[in-house]
C-alpha cells in the first residue's frame, strides 16, 4: 500500500509502469537504456479512491487524463530508471493529496468602518487633485 493521507492509501497493484527511452540529450546512453518511466493509474476504476477525491482528481489531472479515465505521468528528468520511478510516484501521490484536500468554504465578511473611511478619504483626495487640474481661472 502507498500512503497518501492518514485515511487514504492506494494499492501498488493499481499502478502500471512501463519503461521507455527518454528523449533529449544524454549521449549514447539515451539510445541504449530505457530510463524514462510512464506511470498509468486508472482513476475511474480505482477502489481505493472515494468518489469526491476521484472527481476532483479528474479535474486536476487535465490533459494527463485519457478519455478512459487513466492518468498518465511521464518521468524522464533523471538518468536512472529508479529515480524516474520515484519521481513519477511522488508526482502521483502529490496529485492525489491535492485532490483529497477539502476546500474551506469562504465566509462572507463586511468591510470594517476604518476601511470604509480610508476608502472615502482616498476618493475625496483624488477628486481634489482632479478638480485642481480644471481650467485656469485667470483665462
C-alpha positions in Angstrom: 0.0 0.0 0.0 1.2 3.5 -0.9 0.1 6.0 1.9 -1.4 9.2 0.6 -3.0 10.7 3.7 -3.6 9.2 7.1 -7.0 7.9 5.9 -6.2 7.2 2.3 -3.8 4.7 0.6 -3.7 3.1 -2.8 -2.7 -0.4 -3.6 0.6 -0.8 -5.6 -1.3 -3.2 -8.0 -3.4 -0.3 -9.2 -0.3 1.3 -10.7 1.1 0.2 -14.0 4.6 1.2 -15.0 6.4 0.9 -18.3 9.9 2.0 -19.2 10.7 3.8 -22.5 13.6 5.5 -23.9 14.0 9.1 -22.8 14.1 11.9 -25.3 16.6 14.8 -25.3 20.3 15.0 -24.6 22.3 12.2 -22.9 24.8 10.8 -25.4 24.9 7.2 -26.3 23.2 6.2 -23.0 19.9 7.6 -24.3 20.0 5.3 -27.3 20.6 2.1 -25.3 18.8 2.3 -22.0 15.1 2.8 -21.3 15.2 5.1 -18.3 12.0 7.1 -18.7 9.0 5.9 -16.8 5.4 6.0 -18.0 3.1 5.5 -15.0 -0.5 4.7 -15.6 -3.2 4.9 -12.8 -6.9 4.1 -13.6 -8.7 6.8 -11.7 -12.3 5.8 -12.6 -11.8 2.1 -11.7 -9.7 2.5 -8.5 -11.4 1.0 -5.5 -9.1 3.0 -3.1 -10.4 6.4 -4.0 -13.6 7.9 -2.6 -16.0 9.5 -5.1 -15.2 13.0 -4.0 -11.4 12.5 -4.5 -12.0 10.8 -7.8 -14.0 13.6 -9.2 -11.5 16.3 -8.1 -8.6 14.3 -9.3 -10.1 14.1 -12.8 -10.3 17.8 -13.0 -6.8 18.4 -11.5 -5.3 15.9 -14.0 -6.3 17.9 -17.0 -4.6 16.7 -20.2 -2.8 13.9 -18.4 -6.1 12.0 -18.2 -7.2 9.9 -21.1 -10.8 9.5 -22.3 -10.9 6.2 -20.5 -10.1 7.9 -17.2 -6.5 6.7 -17.0 -4.0 9.1 -15.5 -0.6 9.0 -17.3 2.5 10.5 -15.7 5.8 10.6 -17.7 9.0 11.0 -15.8 12.3 11.3 -17.6 14.1 14.0 -15.6 16.8 11.8 -14.2 19.3 9.5 -15.9 18.5 6.4 -13.7 15.4 4.3 -14.0 14.9 4.1 -10.3 15.0 7.8 -9.7 12.5 8.4 -12.5 10.2 5.7 -11.0 10.3 7.5 -7.6 9.7 10.9 -9.3 6.6 9.6 -11.1 5.3 8.0 -8.0 5.9 11.2 -6.0 4.1 13.3 -8.6 1.1 10.8 -8.5 0.9 11.0 -4.7 1.1 14.8 -4.7 -1.7 15.0 -7.2 -3.9 12.7 -5.2 -3.1 14.6 -2.0 -4.1 17.8 -3.7 -7.4 16.2 -4.7 -8.0 14.8 -1.2 -7.8 18.2 0.4 -11.2 19.7 1.3 -11.9 23.2 0.3 -12.8 25.6 3.1 -15.9 27.5 2.2 -15.4 31.3 2.2 -17.4 33.1 4.9 -18.5 36.5 3.6 -17.4 39.4 5.7 -18.3 43.1 5.8 -15.7 45.8 5.4 -14.7 47.5 8.6 -15.6 51.0 9.5 -12.0 52.1 9.3 -11.6 50.6 5.8 -14.7 52.4 4.6 -13.4 55.7 6.0 -9.9 55.2 4.4 -11.6 54.4 1.0 -13.8 57.5 1.1 -10.8 59.7 2.2 -8.7 58.4 -0.7 -11.6 59.1 -3.1 -12.0 62.7 -1.9 -8.3 63.3 -2.1 -8.3 62.0 -5.7 -11.3 64.2 -6.5 -9.5 67.3 -5.1 -6.4 66.6 -7.3 -8.6 66.3 -10.4 -10.5 69.5 -9.5 -7.2 71.4 -9.4 -6.5 70.2 -13.0 -9.5 72.2 -14.2 -9.5 75.3 -16.4 -7.3 78.1 -15.2 -9.5 80.8 -13.5 -7.3 83.6 -15.0 -8.4 82.8 -18.6 
